[in-house]
Amino acid sequence: MSQFRAKKLDIATIPKIRNLRDHTKRKVYAENEPERQALRYIIRNTTFPQRVRAQAQLQLAQMHCYTRFTQIKNRCVLGGRGRGVFSDFRLGRYQFRINALAGYLPGVKKASW
């Protein structure tokens, strides 16, 4: 992971190391996604020679695991919690409730019926 960690971060505050790792994974995934898509296209295309497809498969297998989409996990940006996260707001249940009741989330209000 240290090979991907930036010297200067482009986000203001990171309360937890998990959030730093998640931010790094998202950044590396975004940078390597076009190359990954190209390799996957070569592997699946049967018009290419078998040798070229095998080389592409080796290259894809040797790419770092942070370049995979499955490594990205939704985490709360305030608490670092990995479960119970609202993906629209990127907040955990508890942080969402606190911020919604305080009025910090525009368009969100307590339900009453």
Secondary structure, DSSP 8 states (H G I E B T S, - for coil): -TTT--SS-SSS---SHHHHHHHHHHHHHHHHHHHHHHHHHHHH-TTS-HHHHHHHHHHHHHS-GGGSGGG-----TTT---SSEETTTTEEHHHHHHHHHHT-STT------
